[in-house]
Amino acid sequence: MRRRLSTAPETGRVESLNHDGEGVVRNGKTAFVAGALPGELVRFVRRRAHSQYDEAELDAVLEPSARRVTPRCAHFGVCGGCALQHLDSSAQLDIKEQQLRETLERLGKVTPQRWLAPLAGPPWHYRRRARLGARFVRTRERSLVGFRERLSSHVAELQRCEVLSAPLGELVAPLGALLTSLSIRERLPQIEVSVGDDCVVLVLRVLDAPSDADRQRLLDFETAHGLRIYLQPGGLNTVQPLREPAAVLAYALPEFNLRLQFAVSDFIQINAALNRALVSRVVELLELDAQARVLDLYCGLGNFTLAMARRAASVVGVEGDAGLVARAADNATRNDIANATFFGANLASAELAGAAAAPWARGPYSHVLLDPPRVGAREVLPLLARLAPRRLVYVSCHPGSLARDLGELVHTHGFELLAAGVADMFPQTAHVESIAVLAPAGGS
């Protein structure tokens, strides 16, 4: 039987932030208090019970942190898109670096020989990819567009967004008005947004076909706001532009004289400025030379691969998504790069990832880059031990899986952790992007 929570306010001192950016108060049973910062004395009310902790609502800040700032967004605290707008940007970086330090030590039992300077970019209007919820509210007779509310599955009622790239941040309310005007307004649950350097695309998930009048309203919205609209009636293979020709989405990496095209459904790093800095940092940390032979695992559409190809003798990119493999090869051709080769392989398969017979796995390689999804790269670690590159860089979007993999590389496979650091890919959120540099023990 679930314990009934008391609604009586409690007072406690915030010890730290958890990985969702909530204040941790150990006042009897641990409480996670959204909106509370380390060191603050706060009053809070428990709202949801879990076995090891309770979720709590902040009632008042009795002793504020010196690093507390006024949130820029009027919807902060209700909208679940951001968690840290009440903390100044430098403090956000400090906390993310501390979380990485603690996670590496606690889960991986590893500590780098040196810490890399954090990578940071613009703190606002940086997000070029997002999935927005859409919901028609009958009681209000209008559609809401935005991120989900912090403690529910409901779409937050937004007028604008401070983290979406221009012009999307200013189009939240106009999008809501557009959807309200459609006959299928109750059958349109989601909008995917993609921003290229020269084009903005909205992909509308439609459960019913729009009427001719709906299509005209959508076309008018395209023209008025200088963007493109796609419709998705089913799976990703059903995504089609409202009108032909299809939009060309692309972004540049000027330092490497690259322009990479991507499809509306492709994964790309969501922060353009930070991605440019991250690619440059990775190439620098690999210490490539004209003889370098590089293996890029989880290469996507060639974001790192093609930049490395500008500095190395050859690069082999491996990716599990066939569409991304094709896009990467096309990007190599478009950028006149002949020393990059791409293979499709399921890197989550232990048999394939370690198979010496796979053409891409034979080597030899002098350098390796890993950029896996949140689950990490556990299946390919034995292969890396066999290849024994003189330099290995690991880019991670999840400190926990990074710590686990680094622990195995160091304690089982004979690597040493030379350096690690954070990259603030998602300012105002608790998300931590990390970089680690390794080399065979004694060979650095």
Secondary structure, DSSP 8 states (H G I E B T S, - for coil): -------S-EEEEEEEE-TTS-EEEESSSEEEEET--TT-EEEEEEEEE-SS-EEEEEEEEEE--TTB---SSTTBTTBSS-S-TTB-HHHHHHHHHHHHHHHIIIII----SEE---B---SSS-B-EEEEEEEEETTTTEEEEESBBTTSSSB---S--SSB-TTGGG-HHHHHHHHHTSTTGGG--EEEEEE-SS-EEEEEE-SS---HHHHHHHHHHHHHHT-EEEEESSSGGG-EESSSS---EEEEEGGGTEEEEE-TTS---SBHHHHHHHHHHHHHHHT--TT-EEEEES-TTTTTHHHHHTTSSEEEEEES-HHHHHHHHHHHHHTT--SEEEEE--TT-HHHHT-TTSGGGS---SEEEE---TT--GGGHHHHHHH--SEEEEEES-HHHHHHHHHHHHHTT-EEEEEEEEE-SSTTSS--EEEEEEEETT--
